[in-house]
Structures are given as C-alpha cells and as structure tokens.
Amino acid sequence: MTDSTKDSGSCDRLKKDFFECSCEQLARKLLGQRLVRILADGRRLSGRIVETEAYVGAEDKAAHSYKGKRTARNEAMFMQPGTAYVYHIYGTLTCVNVSSQGEGHAVLIRALEPEEGLPQMKKHRGVKRADGGEGLKLTDLASGPSKLTQALSINRAEFDKEDLVSCKRLWLEEGSLGADEQVVSTARVGIEKAEEWASKPLRFYLKGCNSVSVIDKKAEAELQYEVRLLLVQP
C-alpha cells in the first residue's frame, strides 16, 4: 500500500487518548504530527504540523468560548477531545481547530509543512491566481491557518464537528520532531484586542521551519539563552 492510498485504518493514526490532555499540552503535542486529508477521488494530501495556538476556554479573552459562550458556531469546542472545530473568518476563509480537554478549549492549527499531494495543494491554493498556483513556493502553500485549509480543501460544511479519531476524510497521524528541533513559545497572532491575553505565550512553533506563519526572533533568542543555561549547569 502506497502513501497515496493509505486508508483511515492506518496504524499511524492518532487514537482517542492522544487528545485527552489540556489545551496547552495538546498544542505542543500536535507539533510534528501529520494532518491528512483524503479527497473524494481517494487522493491523499498531508502536511506536518509546525505551528499551533491554544485557546483555553471561558477565561481566555481571545477564545470564541470566552465567558462560557456556547453557540451553534463554536459547539465543537465543547465536544469530546479530538473533534474538529472549523469556522469562517473574513467571510470566506476557513480555520481548523482540534478540541482538547476542558470546556470550550481548542487548538488552532496555524501552519503545515506540506508533504503529500503538492500539485493538488497548489491547484487548491491557486484558484484565483493566473498561474493556477504553479508559482507558489512550497513554504507558502500552508504557512497560515486559512492557507492550509485551502490547500487541503477543508471546509466548514463537511468537517465542523467531525471526530478526527474516526473520520474517513480527515485525521491526524503520528509524526515526529527532529532531534535538534526546538519548540518556541510566544504570543498568539491577531488578537490585539484580547487585553492581557494578547501577550500570553500560547502559540507554539518549530524553530527554523520555513513554513511557520510568523517568526518571533525575541522568543527564539530567549529560548536559545535558556538552552545555553541548561548546558552549563553542573
């Protein structure tokens, strides 16, 4: 069986217990894992998760579930861990999240490092481009929350509230981090109105990955300083 024809019974598929942890833990654990999308014709698209953001429920002023708000739109945030929460931004763009433990908690998948189905991803991303997406760089294919959903053809109508443990068209598979890969923890993007929550380090990404949406050089420098301190400790 080739990678392009793997089915939802793949032994690499993440099981229910993977998602049963706190939102911040899941946001870190998702880094390096593989997001897989199976198209209607059976073609397989995938990418390695390289950037995430945690949204921690009722206390989080940037979360859709702030103050316990529960609506038809954000219902997936209150469902069992491992449920897809898909919503629209700016009218037509789409973001995909994964619910975790905790009422109204979910992790936004912000960026992928594309792996499988690159020609089709380019076509999906290039629907409004004169070149049909052929000129898109690999590092720009899924380097943002709405870019990755467009590249993998993930829409709200089909995937919101889907159980990623059992869904046959969208799921997560076990991946890995390189021995030298480091996780940067920094502020989330585009939530300036969330007051003190705007600066909380709830965004996580892999240092040195070119598919990350926004690089925080200050946070990376602080990470390197911490690593050096650990190395010199007796």
C-alpha atoms as one frame of an Amber mdcrd trajectory, in Angstrom:
protein
   0.000   0.000   0.000   1.488   3.354  -1.063   1.225   6.594   0.860  -1.301
   7.916  -1.680  -3.706   5.046  -0.987  -3.471   4.643   2.799  -6.928   4.412
   4.358  -8.394   5.569   7.655  -7.314   2.317   9.288  -3.657   3.294   9.141
  -1.775   2.086  12.207  -0.150   5.540  12.404  -3.467   7.252  13.057  -3.676
   9.093  16.383  -6.070   7.459  18.828  -8.532   8.991  21.264  -6.134   9.073
  24.213  -3.727  11.357  22.320  -6.240  14.208  22.517  -7.236  13.696  26.134
  -4.989  16.308  27.712  -5.006  20.019  28.483  -5.205  22.538  25.667  -1.633
  23.770  26.106  -0.324  20.215  26.230  -2.193  19.309  23.065  -0.917  22.419
  21.283   2.646  21.244  21.951   1.925  17.567  21.239   0.436  18.372  17.839
   3.739  19.789  16.609   5.369  17.261  14.312   2.176  15.245  13.833   0.693
  14.825  10.355  -2.669  16.232   9.219  -4.173  14.016   6.495  -6.985  14.827
   4.054  -8.495  12.264   1.667 -10.207  13.782  -1.368 -13.381  12.400  -2.947
 -11.332  10.620  -5.625  -9.144   8.945  -2.995  -6.108  11.164  -3.379  -4.205
  11.820  -0.168  -2.955  15.259   0.908  -0.918  15.780   4.054   1.367  18.097
   5.934   3.375  18.096   9.144   2.045  20.463  11.804   4.655  23.120  12.591
   2.631  25.833  14.352  -0.336  25.839  16.744  -2.213  28.123  19.129  -4.052
  27.179  22.330  -7.414  28.757  23.230  -8.260  27.912  26.803 -11.982  28.407
  27.239 -14.055  30.718  29.393 -11.187  32.714  30.920  -9.424  33.323  27.582
 -10.456  36.689  26.149  -9.307  35.609  22.682 -11.321  32.371  22.629 -14.670
  32.031  20.877 -15.846  30.396  24.117 -14.859  33.332  26.356 -17.158  33.654
  29.386 -18.534  30.218  28.599 -20.226  31.396  25.398 -21.658  28.365  23.609
 -23.328  28.753  20.215 -24.101  26.740  17.104 -20.881  28.121  15.631 -18.500
  27.043  18.418 -20.283  23.894  19.630 -17.321  21.735  18.551 -15.171  23.418
  21.230 -17.369  21.764  23.857 -17.376  18.320  22.284 -15.096  15.388  23.081
 -11.325  15.863  22.676 -10.256  15.260  19.087 -13.264  16.974  17.492 -12.648
  19.299  14.538 -13.802  22.893  15.047 -13.958  24.579  11.641 -15.082  28.187
  11.265 -15.024  31.057   8.780 -13.005  34.255   9.082 -13.372  37.350   6.885
 -16.449  35.815   5.285 -14.913  33.106   3.110 -11.629  31.988   4.678 -11.568
  28.935   6.947  -9.602  27.785  10.023  -9.404  24.301  11.555  -9.005  23.565
  15.267  -8.923  20.449  17.423 -10.795  20.266  20.737  -8.942  19.207  23.888
  -9.902  18.524  27.480 -11.639  21.468  29.110 -14.982  23.129  28.385 -14.617
  25.323  25.327 -10.916  24.570  24.831  -9.403  24.024  21.375  -6.111  24.210
  19.485  -5.833  26.160  16.240  -3.611  24.525  13.625  -1.757  27.548  12.243
   0.718  26.096   9.749   1.795  22.914   7.990   4.947  21.767   6.271   3.452
  20.174   3.103   4.351  16.522   2.481   1.955  14.713   0.138  -0.175  15.871
  -2.784   1.755  19.056  -3.514   0.457  19.544  -7.112  -3.145  19.332  -5.895
  -2.443  21.671  -2.974  -1.108  24.230  -5.457  -4.282  23.935  -7.535  -6.450
  24.457  -4.463  -4.440  27.498  -3.421  -4.276  28.890  -6.949  -7.953  29.066
  -7.847  -7.798  32.870  -8.097  -4.264  33.088  -9.492  -3.430  33.429 -13.176
  -0.837  30.646 -12.900  -3.231  28.267 -11.151  -0.873  28.104  -8.180   2.127
  26.759 -10.080   4.270  29.674  -8.931   3.562  29.158  -5.250   6.587  28.258
  -3.164   6.456  25.120  -1.035   6.968  27.227   2.088   3.936  29.386   1.227
   1.471  26.577   0.498   0.234  26.077   4.071   2.016  28.761   6.094  -1.084
  30.137   7.767  -4.412  28.885   9.150  -6.530  29.758   6.111  -3.798  28.788
   3.651  -3.617  25.250   4.997  -7.382  24.722   4.916  -7.497  25.936   1.329
  -4.541  23.739   0.353  -6.168  20.648   1.889  -9.730  21.620   0.854 -11.077
  21.663   4.413 -14.436  23.408   4.682 -16.902  24.042   7.493 -19.877  22.301
   5.897 -18.067  18.968   5.632 -15.729  18.947   8.602 -17.002  21.016  11.520
 -17.789  18.715  14.497 -16.138  15.709  12.813 -14.457  13.213  15.139 -10.840
  13.115  13.950 -10.427   9.709  15.583 -12.968   8.075  13.261 -13.448  10.424
  10.281 -12.521   8.790   6.964 -11.693  12.023   5.127  -9.678  13.973   7.710
  -7.493  12.729  10.527  -4.133  13.026  12.276  -1.242  10.575  12.079   1.769
  10.082  14.275   4.756  12.134  13.203   7.910  13.156  14.979  10.221  16.016
  15.822  13.814  16.054  14.664  16.450  15.534  17.332  17.562  19.165  17.008
  14.116  20.777  16.592  13.118  23.260  19.281   9.656  24.453  20.257   9.238
  28.225  20.510   6.522  29.509  22.846   5.257  33.011  22.145   2.204  35.273
  21.837  -0.662  34.384  19.540  -1.273  36.278  16.298  -4.008  38.802  15.517
  -5.645  39.041  18.962  -4.531  42.532  19.971  -7.955  43.341  21.490  -7.733
  40.455  23.971  -6.052  42.715  26.562  -3.683  40.801  28.859  -4.364  37.590
  26.936  -2.795  39.076  23.817   0.698  38.588  25.246   0.299  35.164  26.850
   2.692  32.587  25.316   0.052  30.278  23.871   1.429  29.969  20.334   3.908
  27.193  19.661   6.064  26.603  16.598   9.120  24.737  15.420  12.195  26.939
  15.307  13.864  27.083  11.918  10.879  25.801   9.935  10.253  27.929   6.836
   6.519  27.151   6.786   5.783  28.927  10.100   3.464  31.902   9.589   5.107
  34.440  11.919   8.621  34.253  13.373   9.300  35.772  16.810  13.033  36.491
  16.935  12.906  37.718  20.536  11.254  34.497  21.735  13.759  32.451  19.756
  16.680  34.332  21.323  15.237  33.738  24.798  14.865  30.052  24.015  18.494
  29.823  22.947  19.578  31.577  26.148  17.614  29.077  28.240  19.183  26.193
  26.350  22.684  27.562  26.950  21.957  27.921  30.680  20.887  24.293  30.844
  24.049  23.181  29.058  26.360  24.945  31.503  24.605  23.767  34.656  26.633
  21.181  36.587
